[in-house]
Amino acid sequence: MPSRVKATRAEAVSEEMIDGLAEYRRITSKGQVTIPKVMRKIYNITTHTKLEFAPRPEGIIIRPLREKGSFRDLAGSASTHWTVGEMLKRLDELREENG
């Protein structure tokens, strides 16, 4: 069965929709600005999301920083779903499939 890649919300937004989402905000005296709710939802920006500020000749690009995480961060994360035996069995199956 071929795997299907699900588009993120941001990828599903068309150019026309993006143009219609333009909003303006003022920066506060502390250098803060509120990201519009619709943009936070589309780009999955939540509390503690790190943002990248990238300087460009035409201005600043602000985008969510998607951290890849480390293998150590994943350690034990599957234990709430499978037993060690089930995980080892699945690993063996995957090894056979990928020869």
Steps between C-alpha positions, in 0.01 A plus 500: 500500500661831394548757773316826466651825613247721670539869421542731794249778551753750371559297181128474439455879497496635145675817381164678471406408856838619628456838332159531666647427845724806516449686825680787667617525859684766697809419699483584871753709692651172620554380141210254510243427233193274498486236228144485362303199620428370149874496421583328829246232411615451139869480593443312827662769714424429864641599836876438511531469119839642405495752217783567257565861397682489166630829355445544127562799271123556471436469874482252786354154454349355817427128498453219751819312574434129467746324724585151388562376851746233592480125518542532876179709513311207348632241744213326672230683306358179349482317833154640567372335181691170465682252714870435442412165341255663258758763403770238438258293291411806290869584454561148370208538258637832373846349454349219289297748290804717433737204450 
